[in-house]
Amino acid sequence: MNQQSETIFHNQHRFQDYIGEFVYGGIDGSVTTFAVVAGSVGANLDVSVIIILGFANLIADGFSMSVGSYLSKRSEADNYEKHRRREEWEIENMPETEKEEIRQIYRQKGFDGEMLEQIVTVITADKARWIDTMMKDELEMVKETKSPLRMALVTYASFIGIGLIPLLAYVFKDILSLQQNVLFVVSSVATMFAFGVIGYFKTYVTQTTAWKGIAETMFLGGAAAALSYVVGNWLEKLF
């Protein structure tokens, strides 16, 4: 494999590692921003207000979501390391007890006799392998290999990038020279297309069929927007 091919493969692998963050950031960004637009249109707000509310949602909600993602993954990593240090201490100070735990784990998997003892001997001969086994089989904890910071950045970038789509028609209203009701139609079509694309990528995460992922995302996004429009319209008439 030449250097160019290795670079392409590496970039594809990196994208696949973070596709979950890209999908969920994009879904949240497009759904919430489109809901803001729909609610504002339902309330008969001015285009400038729609743009202000939309961008405020993009920046604030996107930042909040990415920070939440970072803190959550950082906490998981810290918790993993805490338990790993505890297992390391127990192996160093209570090796026979920990060997018996390994023995019990693999006995429950169906091993016994000489085969069981060979497994225990092989696992406990290497400290790192011993700790890894205890973490996975006893505590059911697996180390997260993805960077919490990168996960947060991908989430934020996706939230902003995909969430911007419902606002594009309003941002370029002077170029499009369309009436406000037509702008909403253009925004809706563009957003539904974005829902479809994100729904397609979601199938790589959920391992479902493409049509199901697309239909589900488009339905949920459309439902959120419809609800926001009705509420906005009701509040505008009420007040």
ZADREN-62533 format. One line per 4 residues: number of its first residue (from 1); their letters; for each residue x, y, z of N, C-alpha, C. Coordinates in steps of 0.2 Angstrom, whole numbers. Example, Ala and Ser with C-alpha at 12.3 -4.5 7.8 and 13.67 -1.06 7.14 Angstrom:
1 = AS = 66:-28:39:62:-22:39:66:-16:39  64:-11:35:68:-5:36:64:0:39
% end
This chain:
1 = MNQQ = 4:-6:0:0:0:0:4:6:0  3:11:-5:8:17:-5:5:22:0  9:27:0:8:32:5:1:36:4  -1:37:-2:-7:40:-3:-13:36:-1
5 = SETI = -12:29:-3:-18:25:-1:-18:24:7  -12:24:10:-12:24:17:-16:30:20  -15:36:17:-18:42:20:-25:41:19  -28:39:13:-35:39:12:-38:34:17
9 = FHNQ = -35:28:18:-37:23:22:-38:25:29  -32:29:31:-32:32:38:-38:37:39  -39:41:34:-44:46:35:-51:43:35  -52:38:31:-59:34:31:-60:31:38
13 = HRFQ = -54:28:40:-55:25:47:-57:30:52  -53:36:52:-55:41:57:-62:43:57  -64:44:51:-71:46:50:-76:41:53  -75:35:51:-79:29:54:-79:29:62
17 = DYIG = -73:31:65:-73:31:72:-77:36:75  -78:42:71:-82:47:74:-89:49:71  -91:44:67:-97:45:63:-103:45:68  -103:42:73:-108:42:78:-109:50:81
21 = EFVY = -104:53:82:-104:60:85:-106:64:79  -104:63:73:-106:67:67:-114:66:66  -116:60:66:-124:59:65:-128:63:71  -126:61:77:-131:64:82:-130:71:83
25 = GGID = -124:74:82:-123:81:82:-127:84:76  -127:81:70:-131:84:64:-138:83:65  -141:78:68:-148:77:69:-150:82:74  -147:83:80:-149:88:85:-149:95:82
29 = GSVT = -143:97:78:-143:103:75:-148:105:71  -149:100:66:-154:102:61:-162:102:64  -163:97:68:-170:97:71:-171:103:75  -167:105:80:-168:110:84:-168:117:81
33 = TFAV = -164:118:76:-164:124:72:-170:125:68  -172:119:65:-178:119:60:-184:120:65  -184:118:71:-190:119:75:-190:126:77  -184:129:78:-184:137:80:-187:141:74
37 = VAGS = -185:139:68:-187:142:62:-195:141:61  -197:135:62:-204:134:61:-208:137:66  -206:137:72:-210:141:78:-210:148:77  -204:151:74:-204:158:73:-209:160:67
41 = VGAN = -209:156:62:-213:157:56:-221:156:58  -222:151:63:-229:151:65:-231:157:69  -226:160:73:-228:166:77:-228:172:72  -226:171:66:-226:177:61:-221:182:63
45 = LDVS = -215:180:65:-209:184:67:-206:186:61  -202:192:61:-199:195:56:-193:190:54  -190:191:48:-185:187:45:-179:188:50  -177:194:51:-171:196:55:-172:192:62
49 = VIII = -178:192:65:-179:189:71:-177:181:71  -180:178:65:-179:171:64:-171:170:63  -167:174:60:-160:173:59:-157:174:66  -159:179:70:-156:179:77:-157:173:81
53 = LGFA = -163:171:81:-165:166:86:-162:159:83  -161:158:76:-158:152:74:-151:152:75  -147:158:74:-140:157:76:-139:157:83  -143:160:87:-142:159:94:-143:152:97
57 = NLIA = -148:149:94:-148:142:95:-142:138:93  -140:139:87:-134:135:84:-128:136:89  -126:142:90:-120:143:94:-121:140:101  -127:142:105:-127:141:112:-129:133:113
61 = DGFS = -134:130:109:-136:123:110:-130:119:107  -127:121:102:-121:117:99:-116:116:104  -114:122:107:-109:122:112:-111:118:119  -117:119:121:-119:115:126:-119:108:125
65 = MSVG = -121:105:119:-121:98:118:-114:96:117  -109:99:114:-102:97:114:-99:97:121  -100:102:125:-97:102:132:-100:96:136  -107:95:135:-110:89:138:-106:82:136
69 = SYLS = -105:82:129:-102:76:127:-95:75:129  -91:81:130:-84:80:132:-84:78:139  -88:81:144:-88:80:151:-90:73:152  -95:70:148:-98:63:149:-92:58:147
73 = KRSE = -89:59:142:-84:55:140:-78:55:144  -76:61:146:-71:62:151:-72:59:158  -78:59:160:-80:56:166:-79:48:165  -82:46:160:-81:38:159:-74:36:158
77 = ADNY = -69:40:155:-62:38:155:-59:39:162  -61:44:166:-58:44:173:-61:38:177  -67:37:176:-70:31:180:-66:24:178  -65:24:172:-61:18:169:-55:17:173
81 = EKHR = -51:23:172:-44:23:175:-44:22:183  -49:24:186:-50:23:193:-51:16:195  -55:12:191:-56:5:193:-50:1:190  -47:3:185:-41:0:183:-35:0:188
85 = RREE = -34:6:191:-29:7:196:-31:2:202  -37:2:204:-39:-3:209:-38:-10:208  -39:-12:202:-38:-19:200:-30:-20:200  -26:-15:198:-19:-16:198:-17:-17:205
89 = WEIE = -19:-13:210:-18:-14:217:-19:-20:220  -25:-23:218:-28:-29:220:-23:-35:218  -21:-34:212:-17:-40:209:-10:-40:212  -8:-34:214:-1:-33:217:-1:-36:224
93 = NMPE = -7:-34:228:-7:-36:235:-11:-42:237  -16:-44:232:-20:-50:233:-20:-54:227  -14:-57:225:-14:-60:219:-18:-67:219  -18:-71:225:-21:-77:225:-29:-76:224
97 = TEKE = -31:-71:228:-38:-69:227:-40:-67:220  -36:-63:217:-38:-61:210:-37:-67:205  -32:-72:206:-32:-78:202:-38:-82:203  -41:-82:209:-47:-86:210:-53:-83:206
101 = EIRQ = -53:-76:206:-58:-73:202:-58:-75:195  -52:-75:192:-51:-77:185:-53:-84:184  -51:-88:189:-54:-95:189:-61:-96:188  -65:-92:193:-72:-92:193:-75:-89:186
105 = IYRQ = -72:-84:184:-75:-81:178:-75:-86:172  -69:-90:171:-68:-95:166:-72:-101:167  -73:-103:173:-77:-109:175:-84:-108:173  -86:-101:174:-93:-100:172:-94:-100:164
109 = KGFD = -88:-99:161:-88:-99:153:-88:-107:151  -88:-111:155:-88:-118:154:-81:-122:154  -76:-119:156:-69:-122:156:-68:-125:163  -65:-131:163:-63:-134:170:-57:-138:169
113 = GEML = -55:-141:175:-49:-146:175:-43:-143:172  -39:-146:169:-32:-144:166:-33:-138:162  -38:-138:157:-39:-133:153:-40:-126:156  -44:-126:162:-45:-120:166:-39:-118:169
117 = EQIV = -35:-122:172:-29:-120:175:-24:-117:170  -24:-120:164:-19:-117:159:-21:-110:157  -28:-109:157:-30:-102:155:-28:-97:160  -29:-99:167:-28:-95:172:-20:-93:172
121 = TVIT = -16:-98:171:-9:-97:171:-7:-93:165  -10:-93:159:-8:-89:154:-10:-82:155  -16:-81:158:-19:-74:159:-15:-71:164  -13:-74:170:-10:-71:175:-2:-70:175
125 = ADKA = 0:-73:169:7:-73:168:9:-66:166  4:-62:163:6:-55:160:1:-51:164  4:-46:168:0:-41:172:-5:-37:168  -3:-34:162:-7:-30:158:-13:-34:156
129 = RWID = -12:-40:153:-17:-45:151:-22:-47:157  -19:-48:163:-23:-50:168:-28:-44:170  -25:-38:170:-29:-32:172:-34:-31:167  -33:-32:160:-37:-31:155:-43:-36:156
133 = TMMK = -41:-42:157:-46:-47:158:-51:-46:164  -48:-43:169:-53:-42:175:-57:-36:173  -55:-31:170:-59:-25:168:-64:-27:163  -63:-31:159:-68:-33:154:-73:-38:156
137 = DELE = -70:-44:159:-75:-49:161:-78:-49:168  -74:-45:173:-77:-44:180:-81:-38:180  -78:-32:178:-82:-26:179:-86:-24:173  -85:-28:167:-88:-26:161:-87:-19:159
141 = MVKE = -81:-17:159:-79:-10:157:-73:-11:151  -74:-7:146:-70:-7:140:-67:0:139  -61:1:138:-58:8:138:-60:11:131  -62:17:132:-64:21:126:-57:24:122
145 = TKSP = -57:22:116:-51:24:112:-51:30:109  -57:33:108:-58:40:105:-57:45:110  -54:51:107:-52:56:111:-59:60:113  -60:62:120:-66:65:122:-66:72:118
149 = LRMA = -60:75:118:-60:82:114:-62:82:107  -60:77:103:-61:76:96:-69:74:96  -71:70:100:-78:69:100:-83:75:101  -81:79:105:-84:85:106:-84:90:100
153 = LVTY = -78:90:97:-77:95:92:-81:92:86  -81:86:84:-85:83:79:-92:84:80  -94:83:86:-101:85:88:-103:92:86  -99:97:89:-100:104:88:-100:106:81
157 = ASFI = -95:103:77:-95:105:70:-101:102:66  -103:96:67:-109:94:64:-115:97:66  -116:99:72:-121:103:75:-122:109:71  -116:113:70:-116:119:67:-117:119:59
161 = GIGL = -113:114:56:-114:113:49:-120:111:46  -123:106:49:-130:103:47:-135:108:50  -135:110:56:-140:115:59:-140:121:55  -135:123:51:-136:129:48:-140:129:42
165 = IPLL = -142:123:39:-146:122:33:-153:125:33  -156:125:39:-163:128:39:-163:135:39  -157:138:40:-156:146:40:-154:149:34  -151:144:29:-148:147:23:-153:151:19
169 = AYVF = -159:149:18:-164:153:14:-165:160:17  -165:160:23:-166:167:27:-160:171:26  -154:168:27:-147:172:27:-147:175:20  -149:171:14:-148:173:8:-154:176:5
173 = KDIL = -159:179:9:-165:181:7:-165:186:1  -160:191:2:-159:196:-3:-157:194:-10  -153:189:-10:-151:186:-16:-157:182:-19  -161:178:-15:-166:174:-18:-172:178:-20
177 = SLQQ = -173:184:-16:-179:188:-18:-185:185:-17  -186:181:-12:-193:177:-11:-197:180:-5  -203:179:-6:-207:181:0:-206:176:6  -208:179:12:-206:175:18:-209:168:18
181 = NVLF = -215:167:16:-219:161:16:-215:156:11  -212:159:6:-209:155:1:-202:153:4  -199:157:8:-193:156:11:-193:150:15  -199:149:19:-200:144:23:-201:137:19
185 = VVSS = -204:138:14:-204:132:9:-197:129:7  -193:134:5:-186:132:3:-182:130:9  -183:133:14:-180:130:20:-182:123:22  -188:122:22:-191:115:23:-188:110:19
189 = VATM = -188:111:12:-186:107:7:-178:105:9  -175:110:10:-167:109:11:-166:105:17  -170:107:22:-169:103:29:-171:96:28  -177:95:25:-179:88:24:-174:84:20
193 = FAFG = -170:87:15:-165:84:12:-159:82:17  -158:87:21:-153:86:26:-154:80:31  -161:80:33:-163:75:37:-162:68:34  -163:68:27:-162:61:23:-155:59:23
197 = VIGY = -151:64:22:-143:62:22:-141:60:29  -143:64:34:-141:62:41:-144:55:43  -150:54:41:-153:47:42:-150:42:38  -147:43:32:-143:38:29:-137:36:33
201 = FKTY = -133:41:35:-127:40:39:-129:37:45  -135:38:48:-136:35:55:-137:28:54  -138:25:48:-139:18:47:-132:14:49  -126:18:48:-120:15:49:-119:14:57
205 = VTQT = -122:18:61:-122:18:68:-127:13:71  -133:13:68:-138:9:71:-138:2:68  -135:1:62:-135:-5:58:-142:-7:56  -146:-2:54:-152:-3:51:-152:-2:43
209 = TAWK = -158:-3:40:-159:-2:33:-159:5:32  -156:7:26:-156:14:24:-163:18:24  -168:14:21:-174:18:20:-177:19:27  -176:14:32:-179:15:39:-175:21:42
213 = GIAE = -169:22:42:-165:27:45:-167:34:42  -168:34:35:-170:40:32:-177:42:34  -182:37:34:-189:39:35:-189:41:43  -186:38:47:-187:39:54:-184:46:56
217 = TMFL = -178:48:53:-176:55:54:-180:60:51  -182:59:45:-187:64:42:-193:65:46  -196:59:48:-202:60:52:-201:63:58  -196:62:62:-195:65:69:-194:72:68
221 = GGAA = -189:74:63:-188:81:62:-194:85:60  -198:82:55:-204:85:53:-209:86:58  -210:81:63:-214:81:68:-212:87:73  -206:87:75:-203:93:79:-205:99:76
225 = AALS = -204:100:70:-205:107:67:-212:108:66  -217:103:65:-224:105:65:-226:107:72  -224:103:77:-226:105:84:-224:112:85  -218:114:84:-215:121:85:-219:126:81
229 = YVVG = -221:124:75:-225:129:71:-232:130:74  -235:125:76:-242:125:80:-242:129:86  -236:128:90:-236:131:96:-234:139:95  -230:140:90:-228:147:89:-234:151:86
233 = NWLE = -238:148:82:-244:151:79:-250:152:85  -250:147:89:-255:148:95:-253:153:100  -247:154:101:-244:159:106:-245:166:102  -244:166:96:-244:173:92:-252:175:93
237 = KLF = -256:171:92:-264:173:92:-266:174:99  -263:171:104:-264:171:111:-262:178:114  -256:180:112:-253:186:114:-253:192:109
% end
